[in-house]
Amino acid sequence: MKNIKQSIQLRLLLVMLGMIVSGLVILYQVRGIQQWDQSTWDKLRHSEKQISKVIEPTRGNIYSDNGSLLATSVPFYTVAMDPTVASDELFNAKIDSLALLFSQEFPKKSKWQYKHILVNARKSKRRYVRISNERINHLKRRKMEAWPIVRRGKNRGGVIFETINKRYTPFKSMAYRTIGYINDNHVGAGLEYSFDKTLRGVDGFGKFRKVAGGAWRMIHDENELEPINGDDIHTTINVNIQDVTEAALKRQLAKVQAKYGCAIVMETATGEVKAISNFTKNADGNYIESYNYAVGKQGKHEPGSTFKLASMIALLEEKQLNLTDTIDTGDGEYRFAKNAVMRDSKVGGYGNLTIQGVFEHSSNIGVSRLIDRVFGLNEKKYIEHLKETGILDELGFQLQGYGTPFYKEPTEKDWSGTTLPWMSIGYEVQITPLQTLTLYNAVANNGTMLRPRIVKSISNGGRTLKTFGPEVMRKHICSEETLHKVQQMLEGVVENGTGRNIRNNHYKIAGKTGTAQVLHNGRYIRRYYTTFVGYFPAKKPKYSCIVVINEPQGGYNYGSSACAPVFKEIADKIFATDLDIHKPLVLNDSTTNKRFPVIRAGYEKDLRYLNDNYFKLPILDKSTHDEQWVRTRIVRDSIQLVSNALAQSKVPNVKGMTLRDAIYLLENQGLRVSYQGEGRVVKQSRAPGATFKSGSQIQLQLSW
């Protein structure tokens, strides 16, 4: 019995000793974890709460030709606080007022909730509290900077305004596709994408610590690298011309219910693109800018009759022909091969036509027969002449994704016996509207082809870093003799031919209509790709322009009916507002009553400038009027300026104004303007002060 008891006691003793040893081992391990491996745990803890992040720079601005902002990065802010920074006296005295203001600005929490959060954070020494995830603009930030505690700034009050840059376009959707975009995956379009490297700048680098609420706060140390902000780009886009172009194109597209349309305006002497507009019909029937058909690859198309200009240049360069020479176009049908019948748009045909007449009436048969007669045995020579015009050159445009020409060579397998005649009238070749316009602009520019340009300089902080001047692609696209002939032919189209519906008495337009059937699933269908391209004023061109409308409905199947009216509306408004186009006014001061000639109404600053610099007559009222628009009154040998007040939905009095001022005033009031004559407004069809509905028409009579 005694042995059993001793055995049990021994076993208990051994168990106790084992437990003591196990406890000592555990204590040893705990002590090792806490002390001996403290640095390892510190590294792990900090690695979980600290990260290295890229600091994005502020993106550069995009400007128009006169310095107006087209796109900029606008700073927005989120608000946070370090509630431990303010002194006890300041915090305790002002926390109620600050919490109330926070609840008014960010009403998702009450005043007491904001106070409770900040007080508790201060007690627990939390150095970061996100007030709200809502983004505020600069004006709200300025307002908040006057609040209690916040007004003491970051170092004494603890406020933290975290900047988030957002891209902003002051003109909203204007030139949307041209300005473009770029997303977080660096996919985009337009200027934003094409000049991303320039606009983006250089990333910075810094360490950030994770704080309460899951937010990251920057740690300022010696490893911090400041970002370098992006450069600005200055474009050739003219805001006024862009606005006019978009309005005219969109209105016509809605009228003819087309699939899509585009328009480009270019300055003749420089190659500067002043406007690009693109609209596509979406599923809802609305027109939006979703693709740049004017420039991009998807905009490549068989151009139709506008290509006849290149064919005529090739013809006149190869053979000495007069514009009075004739060709028989027959009864409107001509068979080039068994299953290849060429047709003219006029039923019954044009019969005998001069070369000038062939171009003016856009006779397919006339052009094709002339080209076939001259180049039928030497098709390679025709292609060589086309290349010399530059129409088949790659433009190297400044927007990425631009289309390149597609054409056939006589040595290729798919060149057939009908390729030459059909190519001569704009089929079996594909080019973009910008490529077509570049050729017409060269004709307007006395034969010198310029590379189209949409960005003219890059700057940073007001300092110009790089400039892009006019670049000559071809000094001469043809001989001087050929150039004069095709210029005459282009003027004839508007004066006597397919474009005569846009002829006017104020200035001459030179241009060409174009209509091509749409190729669908390998077959031409009864849908049309319509164009008008040309330049103005014809005798001394300042601008060239192309308008394309694809698949118009309702009988608007030709470039003359679908596109030419858009061209004319754009040209009319540019002509009315661009003083460089107009002939200088010859002043006549032979009588006392005409010492202030023709200046009877307009913008006050303009009238004062003219008087101070030219007429130097005393003005009775030298004070500045509240109204910007004034009328003049002759009082003996002096001038008196009286207010020409404007009222909402009331017709302004524009009598005596220049056409430019009158159109500006009337269209800003919501009226649509048409006019006759030259000079200043002498009559207006709607009486001054009469009420009207937006979009109503008003007719102006001009005279010197």
C-alpha distance (Angstrom), angle and dihedral (degrees) to the residues before:
residue distance angle dihedral
M1 . . .
K2 3.76 . .
N3 3.81 90.9 .
I4 3.79 91.7 52.4
K5 3.81 91.6 51.9
Q6 3.82 91.7 49.2
S7 3.79 89.8 48.9
I8 3.80 92.7 53.2
Q9 3.82 91.9 47.3
L10 3.80 90.4 50.3
R11 3.79 91.8 51.8
L12 3.81 92.1 48.9
L13 3.78 89.7 49.7
L14 3.79 91.1 51.7
V15 3.83 91.6 49.0
M16 3.82 90.5 50.3
L17 3.79 91.4 48.4
G18 3.84 89.6 49.9
M19 3.78 91.4 50.9
I20 3.80 91.5 48.7
V21 3.82 91.4 49.8
S22 3.85 91.2 47.7
G23 3.79 90.6 49.9
L24 3.79 91.5 50.1
V25 3.83 90.3 50.5
I26 3.83 91.2 50.8
L27 3.81 91.4 48.2
Y28 3.79 89.2 49.2
Q29 3.81 91.8 51.7
V30 3.82 92.9 46.7
R31 3.78 90.6 49.8
G32 3.79 89.5 49.6
I33 3.78 92.6 50.5
Q34 3.81 92.4 47.7
Q35 3.78 99.0 43.0
W36 3.77 115.8 11.6
D37 3.89 95.3 45.1
Q38 3.81 96.9 33.6
S39 3.83 92.6 117.9
T40 3.81 90.9 52.6
W41 3.78 92.2 52.6
D42 3.81 91.7 44.9
K43 3.81 90.1 54.8
L44 3.77 91.5 49.0
R45 3.80 92.6 47.2
H46 3.82 92.4 49.6
S47 3.78 93.1 43.9
E48 3.79 88.6 58.8
K49 3.80 93.2 49.7
Q50 3.81 101.6 37.1
I51 3.78 129.9 62.7
S52 3.79 136.5 169.7
K53 3.80 112.9 -121.0
V54 3.79 137.8 -175.9
I55 3.82 113.6 -113.3
E56 3.78 108.7 -144.1
P57 3.83 117.8 -137.8
T58 3.80 124.7 -130.5
R59 3.79 108.9 -87.9
G60 3.82 117.8 -119.1
N61 3.80 124.2 -107.0
I62 3.80 128.6 -107.0
Y63 3.81 115.0 -139.3
S64 3.80 135.3 -167.4
D65 3.81 123.0 -126.3
N66 3.82 92.4 -84.6
G67 3.80 96.8 43.2
S68 3.80 98.8 -94.6
L69 3.79 112.9 146.9
L70 3.79 114.1 -107.1
A71 3.80 95.6 171.9
T72 3.78 133.9 1.6
S73 3.79 140.8 162.9
V74 3.78 110.5 -106.7
P75 3.82 116.4 -162.2
F76 3.78 118.1 -126.8
Y77 3.78 123.1 -176.9
T78 3.79 142.2 -147.3
V79 3.81 116.6 -152.1
A80 3.80 125.3 -128.5
M81 3.82 134.6 157.6
D82 3.76 141.4 -149.6
P83 3.82 97.9 -145.4
T84 3.83 92.8 -168.8
V85 3.82 94.8 67.2
A86 3.83 101.6 72.8
S87 3.78 119.3 81.2
D88 3.83 118.6 -104.5
E89 3.79 90.7 -111.5
L90 3.82 93.6 51.6
F91 3.82 95.6 41.5
N92 3.80 95.9 48.0
A93 3.80 93.5 44.6
K94 3.82 97.7 47.5
I95 3.82 108.3 26.6
D96 3.83 93.1 94.7
S97 3.82 92.6 52.7
L98 3.80 92.2 45.6
A99 3.82 93.3 48.3
L100 3.82 89.9 50.6
L101 3.81 91.4 51.9
F102 3.81 91.3 47.6
S103 3.81 90.3 52.4
Q104 3.81 90.5 51.3
E105 3.80 94.1 48.8
F106 3.82 96.4 38.3
P107 3.82 104.5 27.2
K108 3.81 97.0 -179.1
K109 3.81 87.2 94.9
S110 3.80 130.5 39.6
K111 3.78 127.1 -120.8
W112 3.82 90.9 -102.3
Q113 3.79 92.5 50.2
Y114 3.81 92.2 53.1
K115 3.80 91.1 46.9
H116 3.81 92.2 47.8
I117 3.82 92.1 49.8
L118 3.82 94.2 48.9
V119 3.82 96.0 42.9
N120 3.81 92.9 49.4
A121 3.80 91.6 45.8
R122 3.80 90.1 51.9
K123 3.82 91.9 50.1
S124 3.80 92.2 49.3
K125 3.82 90.3 43.8
R126 3.81 93.6 -120.7
R127 3.78 105.2 168.5
Y128 3.78 98.9 -161.4
V129 3.82 129.5 50.4
R130 3.82 120.9 168.9
I131 3.82 106.1 -139.9
S132 3.79 95.5 -168.6
N133 3.81 140.4 -17.6
E134 3.81 89.2 -139.8
R135 3.80 114.4 114.5
I136 3.78 117.7 -126.6
N137 3.81 128.2 -163.8
H138 3.79 128.9 -125.5
L139 3.81 94.3 -92.1
K140 3.81 92.0 55.3
R141 3.78 90.0 47.2
R142 3.80 90.2 53.4
K143 3.80 89.5 49.9
M144 3.82 92.2 49.8
E145 3.80 91.8 48.7
A146 3.82 87.2 69.6
W147 3.82 93.4 56.2
P148 3.83 124.0 107.1
I149 3.83 114.6 -81.1
V150 3.85 89.6 1.1
R151 3.80 90.2 71.0
R152 3.81 88.8 64.2
G153 3.81 89.3 68.6
K154 3.77 132.4 -134.1
N155 3.82 97.8 -53.0
R156 3.81 98.2 47.0
G157 3.78 103.5 21.8
G158 3.78 102.2 31.1
V159 3.80 99.3 -130.5
I160 3.80 115.3 152.8
F161 3.83 119.5 -162.4
E162 3.81 107.8 -169.7
T163 3.81 112.9 -157.7
I164 3.80 123.0 -132.6
N165 3.82 114.8 179.4
K166 3.81 118.0 -144.2
R167 3.82 126.0 -171.9
Y168 3.80 112.5 -115.1
T169 3.82 130.4 -172.3
P170 3.82 111.0 -159.6
F171 3.83 92.5 -159.6
K172 3.83 91.4 52.1
S173 3.81 110.6 -145.9
M174 3.82 96.4 -1.6
A175 3.81 111.0 127.5
Y176 3.81 87.3 -5.7
R177 3.78 96.7 159.8
T178 3.80 93.4 41.8
I179 3.81 93.3 50.9
G180 3.78 86.8 42.0
Y181 3.79 130.5 175.1
I182 3.79 143.7 -107.9
N183 3.79 125.4 -149.8
D184 3.80 133.1 -152.3
N185 3.80 90.5 -87.2
H186 3.83 90.1 56.5
V187 3.78 92.0 -111.6
G188 3.77 115.8 135.2
A189 3.79 150.0 110.5
G190 3.78 143.6 -119.7
L191 3.79 126.5 23.3
E192 3.81 94.3 -29.1
Y193 3.80 90.0 59.5
S194 3.81 99.7 34.5
F195 3.82 93.2 50.3
D196 3.80 96.9 32.1
K197 3.80 93.7 123.0
T198 3.81 90.5 53.7
L199 3.79 96.4 42.4
R200 3.79 97.1 41.1
G201 3.80 100.0 60.8
V202 3.83 123.6 -163.4
D203 3.78 123.9 -46.4
G204 3.78 120.9 -118.4
F205 3.81 127.0 -145.5
G206 3.78 134.9 -136.2
K207 3.80 146.6 150.9
F208 3.76 121.0 -106.0
R209 3.81 130.4 -164.2
K210 3.76 123.9 -148.1
V211 3.78 111.6 -122.4
A212 3.76 134.9 -177.8
G213 3.78 115.0 -52.9
G214 3.79 93.4 33.1
A215 3.83 93.7 -82.5
W216 3.80 124.6 137.7
R217 3.78 122.6 -129.1
M218 3.79 123.3 -164.8
I219 3.80 119.0 -114.6
H220 3.79 110.1 -146.0
D221 3.81 110.2 -143.5
E222 3.79 141.7 136.1
N223 3.80 91.8 -78.9
E224 3.81 93.9 62.0
L225 3.82 114.7 117.7
E226 3.79 118.2 -161.4
P227 3.84 116.4 -134.0
I228 3.81 120.0 -118.0
N229 3.79 110.7 -129.3
G230 3.81 120.1 -125.3
D231 3.80 126.0 -97.6
D232 3.81 123.7 -108.5
I233 3.80 123.3 -116.5
H234 3.80 122.7 -146.8
T235 3.79 113.3 -151.2
T236 3.79 132.9 -161.3
I237 3.82 92.1 -125.5
N238 3.81 112.9 128.0
V239 3.81 109.6 -149.2
N240 3.81 94.6 -149.6
I241 3.82 94.9 47.7
Q242 3.81 90.3 44.7
D243 3.81 90.6 52.3
V244 3.81 92.9 48.6
T245 3.81 91.9 46.7
E246 3.79 94.6 49.6
A247 3.81 94.0 46.7
A248 3.81 94.5 48.7
L249 3.80 94.5 45.5
K250 3.79 96.4 45.1
R251 3.81 92.7 48.1
Q252 3.83 91.8 52.4
L253 3.80 93.5 45.3
A254 3.79 90.3 54.7
K255 3.80 89.9 48.0
V256 3.82 95.7 51.7
Q257 3.83 95.3 31.7
A258 3.80 92.7 -132.5
K259 3.78 127.0 179.8
Y260 3.80 93.3 -121.6
G261 3.79 141.1 -28.7
C262 3.78 140.5 -165.4
A263 3.79 139.5 -171.1
I264 3.80 135.8 -168.4
V265 3.80 130.2 -167.6
M266 3.82 118.0 -162.6
E267 3.80 131.7 -175.2
T268 3.79 106.1 -120.5
A269 3.80 101.9 -143.7
T270 3.82 97.4 44.0
G271 3.81 107.5 28.0
E272 3.81 88.4 -126.1
V273 3.79 112.7 155.5
K274 3.80 106.0 -131.9
A275 3.79 97.9 -179.0
I276 3.80 139.6 7.5
S277 3.78 119.4 -175.8
N278 3.81 128.8 179.3
F279 3.79 128.3 175.9
T280 3.81 129.1 178.8
K281 3.79 126.2 -170.1
N282 3.80 109.4 -118.6
A283 3.81 130.1 -156.6
D284 3.81 90.9 -86.1
G285 3.80 92.3 55.5
N286 3.80 93.0 -109.0
Y287 3.81 124.5 127.3
I288 3.79 116.3 -120.7
E289 3.80 136.1 165.4
S290 3.81 103.8 -107.6
Y291 3.82 102.5 140.7
N292 3.81 137.2 19.9
Y293 3.82 99.8 -122.3
A294 3.80 90.2 166.0
V295 3.81 91.4 67.5
G296 3.81 111.9 6.6
K297 3.78 133.3 93.3
Q298 3.79 93.4 -104.1
G299 3.79 88.3 57.5
K300 3.82 92.1 65.3
H301 3.80 109.1 115.1
E302 3.76 143.1 153.2
P303 3.83 97.3 -86.2
G304 3.80 99.2 -152.2
S305 3.80 120.6 -159.2
T306 3.80 97.2 -2.0
F307 3.81 85.4 73.3
K308 3.81 88.6 64.0
L309 3.80 88.6 83.5
A310 3.83 90.1 66.2
S311 3.82 90.1 45.9
M312 3.80 92.0 50.6
I313 3.80 91.1 49.8
A314 3.82 89.4 51.5
L315 3.81 90.3 48.2
L316 3.81 95.5 48.9
E317 3.82 92.4 44.2
E318 3.80 92.4 52.2
K319 3.81 99.8 42.7
Q320 3.78 134.4 28.7
L321 3.79 102.8 -116.0
N322 3.77 133.4 160.1
L323 3.79 121.8 -138.7
T324 3.81 87.5 -122.7
D325 3.82 92.7 60.0
T326 3.80 111.5 111.1
I327 3.78 139.5 -134.7
D328 3.80 128.8 -169.3
T329 3.81 109.7 -121.8
G330 3.80 91.9 179.3
D331 3.78 124.5 -156.1
G332 3.79 96.5 -27.5
E333 3.83 98.7 -80.4
Y334 3.79 129.8 81.8
R335 3.80 126.1 176.9
F336 3.80 115.1 -142.5
A337 3.80 93.3 172.2
K338 3.80 139.0 -3.4
N339 3.80 94.9 -79.9
A340 3.81 98.7 19.3
V341 3.80 113.1 90.3
M342 3.79 119.3 169.9
R343 3.83 116.0 -150.6
D344 3.79 136.0 -166.8
S345 3.79 122.1 -141.2
K346 3.81 93.1 -120.1
V347 3.79 113.4 84.3
G348 3.81 108.4 -124.1
G349 3.79 92.1 19.1
Y350 3.80 133.4 -112.2
G351 3.80 99.5 -85.9
N352 3.80 113.3 -154.6
L353 3.80 113.6 8.3
T354 3.78 134.1 177.0
I355 3.79 116.3 -122.9
Q356 3.81 86.5 -106.2
G357 3.81 89.0 52.0
V358 3.80 92.6 47.6
F359 3.81 89.4 57.9
E360 3.81 96.3 39.8
H361 3.82 92.6 51.9
S362 3.81 92.5 36.4
S363 3.80 93.5 -127.7
N364 3.80 108.9 -169.7
I365 3.78 91.4 -164.4
G366 3.79 93.2 48.9
V367 3.81 94.6 51.9
S368 3.81 94.4 41.6
R369 3.80 94.4 48.4
L370 3.80 91.8 48.2
I371 3.82 92.0 49.6
D372 3.79 92.6 43.9
R373 3.81 91.2 49.0
V374 3.81 93.6 51.7
F375 3.83 102.2 33.4
G376 3.80 103.6 23.1
L377 3.78 91.9 105.8
N378 3.80 95.2 36.6
E379 3.80 107.9 38.6
K380 3.79 91.6 159.4
K381 3.81 89.4 64.3
Y382 3.80 90.8 57.3
I383 3.82 90.9 55.1
E384 3.80 90.3 47.5
H385 3.82 90.6 54.6
L386 3.81 90.7 48.3
K387 3.79 89.7 53.0
E388 3.79 90.4 50.4
T389 3.82 89.9 57.3
G390 3.83 89.6 57.8
I391 3.82 93.5 -126.8
L392 3.81 90.1 121.9
D393 3.81 96.0 45.4
E394 3.79 122.5 114.0
L395 3.80 104.6 -113.7
G396 3.80 99.9 -147.0
F397 3.80 88.4 -145.1
Q398 3.80 119.2 -170.2
L399 3.82 93.7 -117.3
Q400 3.78 114.6 82.4
G401 3.79 117.4 -124.2
Y402 3.80 95.7 39.8
G403 3.78 115.9 159.4
T404 3.79 124.0 -109.9
P405 3.82 125.2 -147.7
F406 3.78 122.3 -91.5
Y407 3.79 117.6 -154.1
K408 3.80 140.0 143.6
E409 3.77 130.9 -112.8
P410 3.84 120.2 -142.1
T411 3.82 88.6 -119.4
E412 3.81 93.1 60.8
K413 3.80 121.3 101.9
D414 3.80 96.1 -121.7
W415 3.82 93.4 53.9
S416 3.81 104.2 112.3
G417 3.78 138.3 180.0
T418 3.82 90.0 -91.3
T419 3.80 97.6 47.3
L420 3.82 95.2 87.7
P421 3.84 98.3 51.9
W422 3.80 93.4 41.9
M423 3.79 94.0 44.3
S424 3.81 89.4 51.8
I425 3.83 90.0 64.7
G426 3.81 96.4 43.9
Y427 3.81 105.9 -85.4
E428 3.82 128.9 117.3
V429 3.81 88.1 30.5
Q430 3.80 128.1 85.3
I431 3.79 127.5 -157.6
T432 3.81 136.6 155.0
P433 3.82 124.0 -106.9
L434 3.81 88.5 -110.3
Q435 3.81 90.7 58.5
T436 3.79 91.4 50.4
L437 3.80 91.4 48.6
T438 3.81 91.7 49.3
L439 3.81 90.6 60.7
Y440 3.82 93.6 47.6
N441 3.79 90.3 46.7
A442 3.82 88.5 54.0
V443 3.81 90.3 54.9
A444 3.81 89.0 50.2
N445 3.82 89.8 47.4
N446 3.81 93.9 60.1
G447 3.80 93.1 -94.7
T448 3.82 99.4 -51.2
M449 3.79 113.0 126.3
L450 3.81 114.4 -148.4
R451 3.76 125.9 -164.5
P452 3.82 108.5 -111.6
R453 3.79 110.7 -109.2
I454 3.80 131.3 -164.3
V455 3.83 101.8 167.7
K456 3.78 118.0 54.7
S457 3.81 103.3 175.4
I458 3.79 148.3 -0.5
S459 3.79 121.5 -139.6
N460 3.78 142.5 171.5
G461 3.76 125.5 -157.8
G462 3.80 90.8 -8.7
R463 3.81 92.3 -54.6
T464 3.80 116.4 119.0
L465 3.80 111.4 -127.1
K466 3.79 101.2 175.5
T467 3.79 137.7 3.6
F468 3.79 131.5 -156.7
G469 3.80 110.4 -153.1
P470 3.80 129.3 -175.6
E471 3.80 110.0 -59.7
V472 3.79 120.4 -154.9
M473 3.80 113.6 -138.9
R474 3.81 94.6 177.9
K475 3.78 125.1 6.3
H476 3.81 91.3 -154.8
I477 3.79 125.0 15.4
C478 3.79 90.3 -172.7
S479 3.79 143.4 -13.7
E480 3.79 120.5 -62.0
E481 3.81 90.7 -113.4
T482 3.81 92.7 54.5
L483 3.79 90.9 44.9
H484 3.81 92.8 56.3
K485 3.80 90.8 48.2
V486 3.81 95.4 51.7
Q487 3.83 90.8 44.7
Q488 3.80 87.9 55.3
M489 3.80 90.3 47.8
L490 3.81 92.6 51.1
E491 3.80 91.9 50.8
G492 3.80 89.0 48.6
V493 3.82 91.9 57.3
V494 3.82 90.2 64.3
E495 3.78 97.0 35.4
N496 3.81 98.5 45.6
G497 3.80 111.2 -2.5
T498 3.79 144.2 56.2
G499 3.81 93.0 -40.8
R500 3.80 98.0 51.6
N501 3.83 91.0 110.4
I502 3.83 88.2 78.1
R503 3.79 97.0 45.1
N504 3.82 113.0 126.2
N505 3.79 139.6 176.7
H506 3.81 98.1 -125.0
Y507 3.78 101.9 65.2
K508 3.79 136.9 -9.7
I509 3.78 125.5 -107.8
A510 3.80 124.0 -156.8
G511 3.77 118.3 -161.7
K512 3.77 152.4 111.6
T513 3.79 135.5 -109.0
G514 3.78 120.3 -138.2
T515 3.79 135.0 -166.1
A516 3.80 125.7 175.8
Q517 3.78 129.9 174.8
V518 3.80 114.9 -117.7
L519 3.79 117.5 -110.6
H520 3.82 110.1 -135.4
N521 3.82 123.3 177.3
G522 3.79 90.6 -18.2
R523 3.81 95.7 -50.3
Y524 3.79 132.5 93.3
I525 3.80 111.5 -119.0
R526 3.79 132.8 -168.0
R527 3.77 94.3 -91.3
Y528 3.76 121.9 103.6
Y529 3.77 143.1 -140.5
T530 3.80 104.9 -151.2
T531 3.79 130.4 -165.5
F532 3.77 145.0 176.0
V533 3.79 118.4 -171.1
G534 3.79 130.4 170.7
Y535 3.78 147.0 105.5
F536 3.81 141.3 -100.0
P537 2.99 148.2 -106.3
A538 3.79 85.5 23.4
K539 3.83 97.0 -150.5
K540 3.80 95.3 48.0
P541 3.81 107.3 14.9
K542 3.79 118.7 -150.8
Y543 3.80 99.8 166.0
S544 3.78 139.1 23.8
C545 3.78 122.6 -158.3
I546 3.80 141.3 -176.2
V547 3.81 127.8 -162.6
V548 3.81 121.4 -169.0
I549 3.81 125.6 -174.7
N550 3.78 118.3 -178.1
E551 3.81 121.3 -150.3
P552 3.84 100.5 -10.0
Q553 3.81 115.4 -169.9
G554 3.79 135.2 -147.8
G555 3.79 98.8 53.6
Y556 3.82 95.9 -54.7
N557 3.79 90.5 127.1
Y558 3.81 100.1 139.7
G559 3.76 136.1 68.4
S560 3.80 88.6 -122.0
S561 3.81 94.2 60.0
A562 3.81 101.9 30.6
C563 3.82 104.7 35.5
A564 3.82 110.2 16.7
P565 3.85 93.9 69.8
V566 3.81 89.7 54.6
F567 3.81 90.4 49.8
K568 3.81 90.6 50.8
E569 3.80 94.0 48.4
I570 3.79 90.6 51.5
A571 3.81 92.3 44.9
D572 3.82 93.2 46.2
K573 3.78 93.5 53.6
I574 3.79 94.1 44.6
F575 3.80 90.1 47.5
A576 3.80 91.0 50.2
T577 3.80 94.5 51.1
D578 3.83 104.6 33.6
L579 3.79 107.1 84.8
D580 3.82 92.2 -170.9
I581 3.81 89.6 70.1
H582 3.79 95.4 54.6
K583 3.77 125.5 83.6
P584 3.82 113.0 -106.4
L585 3.77 114.1 -95.3
V586 3.81 113.9 -111.8
L587 3.78 107.3 -140.8
N588 3.77 120.3 -141.9
D589 3.80 116.3 -158.7
S590 3.82 99.0 164.0
T591 3.80 94.1 124.7
T592 3.76 134.3 42.6
N593 3.79 92.0 -120.7
K594 3.80 89.6 58.4
R595 3.77 97.5 50.1
F596 3.78 86.4 108.7
P597 3.83 96.3 40.4
V598 3.82 122.2 -164.9
I599 3.81 92.6 -25.2
R600 3.78 99.2 117.2
A601 3.79 106.0 136.0
G602 3.76 140.9 2.1
Y603 3.78 145.2 92.8
E604 3.79 109.6 -8.8
K605 3.81 97.1 -134.9
D606 3.82 90.8 50.4
L607 3.80 92.4 51.3
R608 3.79 92.7 48.1
Y609 3.81 90.2 48.2
L610 3.80 92.6 51.8
N611 3.77 92.2 47.0
D612 3.81 94.9 45.5
N613 3.80 93.8 47.7
Y614 3.82 103.1 34.5
F615 3.79 116.9 11.6
K616 3.82 100.1 29.5
L617 3.80 93.3 -163.1
P618 3.79 121.7 156.9
I619 3.80 114.7 -99.7
L620 3.77 112.4 -147.3
D621 3.78 95.2 -151.3
K622 3.77 110.2 47.5
S623 3.82 93.7 170.8
T624 3.81 121.2 107.4
H625 3.77 113.4 -105.5
D626 3.78 121.8 -133.8
E627 3.80 86.9 -131.3
Q628 3.81 117.7 72.2
W629 3.81 92.5 -152.3
V630 3.80 119.8 68.4
R631 3.78 142.7 170.3
T632 3.78 126.2 -139.2
R633 3.77 129.4 -124.5
I634 3.82 124.2 -168.3
V635 3.79 111.5 -133.1
R636 3.79 108.5 -178.5
D637 3.82 103.3 -61.2
S638 3.77 94.6 -21.0
I639 3.77 137.2 83.9
Q640 3.75 125.1 -125.8
L641 3.81 120.9 -163.9
V642 3.78 116.0 -147.7
S643 3.78 127.9 -174.5
N644 3.80 119.1 -93.3
A645 3.81 94.9 -162.4
L646 3.81 121.7 -158.7
A647 3.80 123.5 -143.8
Q648 3.78 129.5 -167.4
S649 3.84 113.3 -95.9
K650 3.81 90.3 1.6
V651 3.80 123.5 118.1
P652 3.83 110.3 -111.1
N653 3.80 121.1 -131.0
V654 3.81 103.8 -112.8
K655 3.80 99.4 164.7
G656 3.79 110.7 134.1
M657 3.80 93.5 20.0
T658 3.78 127.8 122.1
L659 3.78 114.7 -104.6
R660 3.80 89.9 -110.7
D661 3.82 93.6 56.5
A662 3.79 92.6 41.7
I663 3.82 93.9 52.1
Y664 3.80 91.5 45.6
L665 3.80 92.8 52.1
L666 3.80 97.6 41.4
E667 3.79 97.1 44.7
N668 3.79 92.4 47.0
Q669 3.80 86.8 55.0
G670 3.83 89.1 53.5
L671 3.82 102.0 -100.8
R672 3.81 125.9 132.6
V673 3.80 111.2 -131.4
S674 3.78 131.5 -146.1
Y675 3.79 123.7 169.1
Q676 3.78 146.7 -174.2
G677 3.78 131.4 -155.5
E678 3.79 132.3 16.2
G679 3.77 134.5 -86.5
R680 3.80 124.3 34.9
V681 3.76 131.5 -15.3
V682 3.81 111.8 -84.3
K683 3.82 98.9 162.9
Q684 3.79 136.5 22.8
S685 3.80 123.8 -165.7
R686 3.80 94.0 -138.3
A687 3.77 117.3 57.7
P688 3.82 118.2 -117.1
G689 3.79 110.4 -96.0
A690 3.81 94.9 20.6
T691 3.81 117.2 134.9
F692 3.80 120.8 -116.9
K693 3.78 143.0 172.5
S694 3.79 120.1 -107.3
G695 3.80 110.5 -92.7
S696 3.81 94.5 29.5
Q697 3.80 118.1 145.2
I698 3.80 124.4 -114.8
Q699 3.82 124.9 -171.9
L700 3.81 120.5 -148.4
Q701 3.79 126.8 -160.6
L702 3.81 114.8 -151.9
S703 3.77 129.2 -162.0
W704 3.79 140.3 156.7
